[in-house]
Amino acid sequence: MANVNTKKGTIGILTGGGDVPGLNPAIRGVTRRALSQGYQVIGLRRGWAGIVEMVREKDYDNSDNFQILTKQIVEKAGRTGGTFLHSSRTNPSRVGKSSVPGHLQSSYSAEKNDLTGEVIKNLDWLGIDYLVPIGGDDTLSYGVRLHEEGVKVVAIPKTMDNDVPGTDYCIGFSTCVNRTLELVNSLRTSAGSHERFMVLEVFGRYAGFTAMVPTMAGAAERCVIPEYKFNIEQLAELLVEDRRNNPSRYSTVLVSEGAMFEGGDMVFEGEAADAFGHRKLGGIGDLVSAKVKELSAKFNKGKKIDVVNQKLGYFVRCGDPDAIDSIAPMIYGNMALDLLLKKESGRLVVLKNGRYGNVPIETITATKKVVNVDAHYNTQRLCPKFDRLEGQPLFIVTGDAS
């Protein structure tokens, strides 16, 4: 039995995974429209964690797990970055023994526990009729699971890497590209003053869009991406060439965190993995910096070239959303409401070929979305291709698997 009173029904909304600018405008879009149609909106806090940790007792303080959303709350938050509902990388289908909530530990004691049954009971207890998760492929993959279990789900794609299948655009990507361009342009003064290479590590575990698209926009001469294992000597030679041809005597490469040396694998900080099985990436930028400095002498008359080595990290995902990440999330939120008002669920709202629409939610787990190397990446020059662009989407990123 629900512990809240509603008119037409109740919509639950959550944000999961990494934060990006544009999440709050999406929450605002869903909530304002839902309230105007007579629905109540419950914000589930900390992604899937809030619904996992909920205690189904009338007098229990669940304020850490959910909150009732009002127009005043979302209007204020909708102008800001991040997510006021907070986030986590919780995977309710694989909850570690030590992470099982205290009130459930007597029932779940395996090393990995599937708490989906508890999630569904908690949604029913709250009286949630429809669920709107906003996230990347990890967060939304669990949305697919709930859909398969009979929960009415409409998903909104969010990820700075822009790698959710089925859509050309994910919330956060435009601001990421803008931030990257701003930061690289600021760092140019130091690189030029000291005539150095500039090696900048950016996000991108499996998809290299966050390195390739800024490079297309002029942030760098070269980029290395997860989809193509690169030869470090080739990269060093290209950077020396770029530096020699630059009147300011510096050159730049953007390195995806998931990029791999020829014959190598991804670089990880340690062995620990998150709830979706991903080990924390980190260090490829440091390795590239050390190697291009060492190899530079071979192509620079025996003299090594120093490096400005910088991990852009959270600087590209913090702060307020840009125009696209204010408009697109608002539209996604309203599209989600359009579907729910028509009693449709099991859908992912998308931007495809310049048009907003929706696709089956199963698309999220059916394919992978990565850079089409043959079409868009020059493996000889380690940079984007600048032909065959007619008919491509705004950011040269399609929602189709490559």
Number of C-alpha atoms within 10 A of each C-alpha: 10 15 12 13 11 15 10 13 16 23 26 25 27 27 33 28 22 19 22 27 31 34 34 28 31 30 31 27 25 26 29 21 18 25 18 10 14 13 17 22 25 22 24 29 25 24 26 25 24 25 23 26 21 24 20 16 10 10 7 9 11 17 12 14 20 21 15 13 20 16 14 11 13 20 17 12 18 24 15 18 23 24 24 18 23 18 22 18 18 24 25 24 17 19 23 18 14 12 15 24 16 11 11 14 13 9 9 18 13 14 12 17 18 16 17 19 13 18 21 18 15 21 20 15 18 22 20 23 16 22 26 27 26 29 28 26 23 20 26 29 21 20 27 25 17 19 19 14 12 11 20 21 29 30 31 28 29 32 25 26 26 30 33 31 27 27 26 26 30 27 31 31 29 24 25 29 24 15 20 26 18 13 15 21 13 11 14 21 13 13 23 19 11 16 22 25 28 25 27 29 28 28 27 22 19 20 25 30 25 27 31 28 20 22 22 18 12 12 23 22 20 25 31 29 30 24 19 17 17 21 16 17 16 14 23 23 18 21 25 25 15 18 21 15 12 13 10 16 17 28 26 24 26 31 27 27 31 26 29 23 18 11 8 10 12 18 19 16 11 10 8 11 10 11 18 16 11 13 16 15 16 19 16 24 24 15 13 23 23 15 15 24 19 16 21 23 16 15 16 14 8 10 13 16 19 19 21 19 19 17 19 17 15 14 13 24 25 17 16 18 28 18 11 15 25 24 16 22 28 21 19 29 27 22 23 28 24 15 17 21 12 8 10 15 21 21 24 30 24 27 22 19 17 12 9 16 16 22 17 15 26 20 19 27 16 11 15 18 22 24 24 16 16 10 14 18 21 15 16 11 14 21 22 22 17 11 8 9 12 7 8 13 16 12 16 16 22 24 23 19 15 13
